[in-house]
Amino acid sequence: MADPRPPETCAVAFKEWAGICEALAAGRQSLILRKGGIAEGPGGFVPEHPAFWLYPTRVHEAEQGLRAGPPAPPDDSPAGTVTLRALAVVASIGFVDRPELLPALADLHIWTEETVAKRFHYRKPGLWVLGVRVYRRPEPARLAVTPEHAGCKSWVPLDPPVDASGAVPALDDAESARRLDRLRAALAPTR
């Protein structure tokens, strides 16, 4: 897959733990782990959107762990709002079906080994891995939280779409390519 570029605007956000959103925006993380959807089509799991804003949430974050790192900035969003700082563009998709492959991904994310293992073994063993290129907005976008944003759902519609022009990569081209190549190599079929 070619190096992904961000769209000019994006009308969808993806809910993820605030600490993960911060790590992605800071370039400390280069992937997103997903269990998969309830109703996957005949081709298996694919992300519903090729690019999406990272929508920080603190739901369930305290129940499971992230590895220690620089402290995340405090949530300075006024009550009833959410702050969008970063846009993720999917660069690769892979599936990990054996737990012995997980250590090869460890330095590309900040989840604890225990958290990743719990996700891997939940219901049916396996995890989808989205390699992403992340772009930061020059100024964060603050949005009112609407009823469409509420609840435990992954995808949040944004109306109107949020402007992505002027967004800068979290990692330079060489480092991003190096990490995505490592990720693809770690996920390459070995059977």
Secondary structure as UniProt FT lines:
FT   STRAND          9..17
FT   HELIX           18..26
FT   STRAND          31..34
FT   TURN            42..43
FT   STRAND          51..57
FT   TURN            59..60
FT   HELIX           61..63
FT   TURN            79..80
FT   STRAND          81..96
FT   HELIX           99..108
FT   HELIX           113..121
FT   STRAND          127..144
FT   HELIX           147..149
FT   STRAND          155..163
FT   TURN            165..166
FT   STRAND          168..169
FT   HELIX           173..187
//
